[in-house]
Amino acid sequence: MKAGIKRHMLWFIVLACILSNQVMAESITLGGTQLKYISIKKAALYPESLKYNPKTNKFLVGSFRDGGVYEIDQDGHYQRFINDKRLISTLGIWVDEQRNRLLAVSGDLGSSIKAYPKGIKKLAALGIYDLSTGKALHFVNLGDLLPQDPHLANGLTIDSTGNAYVTDSFAPVIYKINVKGEASIFLQSDRFKGKGINLNGIVFHPDGYLIAAMKSTGILFKIPLTEPDSFSEIKLGKKLFGSDGVTLLNNNNLLIVANRASGVNNEKAFIIKSDDHWQTAALVDEYPLGNVYPTTGVVRQGKIYVLHSSLNVLVKAKKENKNNLTQRATIQQIGTIE
């Protein structure tokens, strides 16, 4: 009798721990007091991407203006980490801590101090570097897979085995790059066509699929790794126009950072949730960010941060004025995960 009671108590404790962890994993709060702003001290950096390196306890950002990847400490001090002349404008970056790699996507919209020899909207590339030293390991020209198309390699994620997936905002395609640096077309579809910037942020879900955002239409797609052609639209009930950065907070919650597209000025961070493996989703919270052209978010030690890039100022500036820009980007804490 006593043994039976003990077994029941043990199972109760295990169940309580599981439920407690689930509750903790879904306790996401936007806003609050004492939220931190980190002003990056380098002027005219115009970063598009933001990641966190737990090995150094520093943020990493990629510069749209000079193509570099920079380490940023908690006080906004910066140090250049990747200085590769082949990176024209750096967009998506990814910290692959398990394999000690940093991955960086590069394109050219004519807003960099450097230029791709083949011209604007011709570059789609992925640089892969040693996360400890910054040494180049691979540089993959993705645009060669579709040489007749315009290109802007943009969003980036990796799966559990280290394969990288890169979106192209102009060509209607998602590329796949294996750990050897070999590239292929993972998925190509006319549903990824549109006006302006199309496919953008992308993230891998541990259940075996990708979630990708269409900036121009505000649509999210679920893309199975084993059958990418069977991809489907995630039914959300609201178009998140301007969707840029996509961050998986836990299996059931996404952070979407939106700016502007199709005449809609969102400039907000959205939390969306799914209870059916991302067949459908619901908007559960949003956080207005103001006129800062935010691009993406990241989680650092249970805190949610968003990057204010003002990237639109750089892109719209006349060529003769680009060298006179002095704005500084900001990394803003907007919430917590507990």
N, C-alpha and C positions, 0 to 999 in steps of 0.2 A: 504493500500500500504506500509506504513512504517512498519507495523507489519510483512508483508511478507518479506520485506528487512531484518529485524532484524532476522527472523527465518533462512533465507538463510545465513546471516553472522554468526549466531551461529553454523549452521551445517558446514560451511566452517572452523570455528575455531576448532571444534571438529575433523573434518577430518584432518586438518593440524597437530593437536596434535598427532593423531594416526599415521600418516605418519612419523612425527618427531620421535616418540618413536621407530617405526620400523627401521628407519635409524640408530638411536642411538644404538639400540640393535645389529645391524649388523656391526657397525664400529669397526672392530677388526684389530689391528696393531701389527705385530711382529717386533721386533727390535726397534731401536731408540736410543736416548741418555739418559744418566743418569739412566741406568737400574741397579738395586741393586743386589748384591750378598750377601747372608747370609751364612757364614761358621759356621756350627754346631760345637760347641766347644768340644763336646765329641768325642774322637777318637774311631775308630773301632765300630761305632754304626751300620753301614751298613743298613740304613733304606730302605724299599721297598715301603712304602706308605707315602702319604702326604695329609693332610686335614687342613682346617682352622676352628677355633672355634671363631665365632664372639662374643661370650659371654666374652671371655678373651682376644681377639685380639692377639691370639697366634696360631702358627702352631702346628699340631700334626703329629708325625711320628711314624711308627712302626719299631722295630728293628728286622732284620733277624738274627742277631747274638745272642741276649739275650732274645728275645720275649717280651721285654717291650714296652710300648707306652710312648712317651716323649712329653712334651710341649717344644716348641722352641720359644723364643721371637725374636724381630726384630734385636737383636744384636748377635744372635746365642747361647745365654745362654740356658741351658736345665734344665729341672726338670722332674724326672720320675713321670708319672701320673698313669699308670697301672703296677702293679707288681704282676702278676698272674703266678705261677709256671706251670700252665697248658698250657700257651702260649709258645710254643717252639721257632719257628720262626714266627714272626708276618708279615703277608703280607697285604692284603687290610684292610683298616679301613674306618669308616664312621661316621660323626658327624650328628646325628639326633637331631637337635636343638629343633624341635617341641615337641618331646617326652623326651627330656633331656637324650638322650642315646648316648653312644659311642659303636660302634660295631667293633670287631677286629677278623680277620680270622687268623687261625694258621695252620701250616704244619711243616713237618720235612724232610729236604733234607740232614741232616747230617752236616749242617754248623753252628749249634747253639752251645753255651756252655752248653745247656741242651739237653736231649734226650728223645724221646717218648718211653715208655717201650716196645711197640709192634714192634719197629724198624723203619727204614728209609722208607719213602714213604707210611707210614701207617696212618698218621694223617691227618684228615680233620675236623676242628672244628671251631665254632663261639662262641666267648665270647661277652657278652652284659653287659655293665657297666653303672652306673649312671654318667652322663656327669659332674655333679657338684663335686662329691666326689670320683669317681673312684671305688665305691663299685660294686662288682660283682652281677649281677641280674640273668643271665642265662649262662650256659656253655653247648653248644650243640655239641655232637659228630656226625658229619655228615657222617663220614666214616662207621658207623654202618649200614647205608642204603645200602651200597655195600661192604660188608666185604671182598670179594675176590679180589677186584680191588686195584691197587696202587693208591695213592692219593697225591695231592698237592692242597689243597684249596687255592684260589688265589684272584680273583677279587670279589668285593662286591658293591652292591647298594641297595637302598630301594625304594619302591613305595610310592604313596601318602597316603596309609593307614598304612604304617609302616612295611609291609612285607619285609623281606630281601631276596636277591638273591645272591648266591655264586657260582662262577665257580670253577670247578676242572680241573686242567691242565693235569692230568693223566687219570682219569676216565672221560668218555665222557658225562658229566652230569652237569646240573645246579640245585642246591638245592634251596628250598624255606623254609624260617623260619618265622613263624607268630610272632605276638607281644607277644604271650604267651611262645615263645621259642620252639614251636613244629615244627619239621623238616619233610620235604617230598621231593621226587624227582619231581622237576618242569618240567624238560625236559631231556631226554636221547636220544642220536642219534649217529650213527656211523659217521656222518659228522663231529663230534667233535674229531675224532681220528686222530693221526698223530705222527710224530717223535718229540721227545723233549717236550718242553712246548707248549701246545695247547690252549685251552680256557684260556683267561687271563682277560683283563679289561672288565668291564660291566657297563652300566649306564641305568637308567630308564628315559624314555621320557614321559613328562606329557600327551601326547596323548594316552598313554596306551600300550606301548610296551618297550621292552628292546633292547639295541644295545650292542652286544658282539663282542669282537675281538678274532681271532685265531692267536696267535703269530707265529706259525710254518708255516702257509700258507699265512698270510697277508690278510685274508678275514674278512669282517664285516658281522654280521648277524642281521637281524631285527626279533624280537621274540614277537608276540602279547601276552599279559597277558591272554586274554580270550581263545585263541586257540594256545597254544605254539607249537603244532605239525605242524602248518601251517607256521613255520618260513621260512625265505627266505634270500638268499645272497643279500646284498646291492651292486648293480652294480657300481663299482668305476672306472674301467678302469686301475687301477694300484694296484698291490699287495703291501700292506704296511707290508713287512716282519719285524718281531720283534715287532709288535704292542703290547704295554704293557698297559699303562694307557689310559683310555677313559674318557674324561670330556665333558659334555654338556655345551657349552658356551651360547647358546640360542636355541630355537626350531629348527633352521636351520643350526647351526654350531657346529662342534665337534672339540675338540683338541685331537689328537692322539700322544702320546709319544712313540717312537719306539727305540729299541736298536739293538739286534742281534738275528738272527734266520736263519736256513736253509742256512748257509754260506754267508748270506747277512749282512753287517754292515751298518745299517741305522743311528742310534744315532742322530735322528732329532725330532723336534716337527712339526707336520703337522696340518694345518687347512683344514678341508673338509666341504663342504656345500651341502645341499640338498634342492631342491625346490619342491619335490613331495613326501613329508612325508617319506623320507628315503627308497624309492624304489631304487633310484639311488643317486649318490653323485659325486661331483667333487673336486679335489684337488685345493685349491685356494692359499695356501701359505705354505711355509716350512721354518724352522729355524734350521740350523746345530748347533749341541751342542758339537761336538768334542768327544774325547776318554774318556767319563765320565760315560758310561753305565747309561743313564737316565731311569727312570722307570715310572714316572707319573707326572701329573700337577694338579694345583688347581688355582682357582680365589679368590683373596683377594682384596676387595674394588676396583674393576675395574682393577686390575693388574693381569697378568697371570704369574704364577711361575712354574718352573719345578725342579724336584729333581734330583741331580747328586748323584748316590748312590755308584758307583764302586762296585756293588754287585758281579759282575763276579770275582773280585779279591778274595773275601771271598770264593765263591763257589769252585774256582779252587785251592785254597791254600791247601798245604799238611797239614795233621792233626797236625803235630808237629810244623808247622809255624803259625797256626791260632791265637795263643795267642800273637804273636809278631806283628800283624798288627796294624798300627797306622793311617791309612787314616781317613780323615774327610769328611763328606758329605757336599754338598752345596745346598742351595735353591736359584735358579737363576731366577730373573725376566726376561722374554723374550718378553713381550708385554703388551698391554693395550686393554681394552674394553671401548668404550666411547659412 
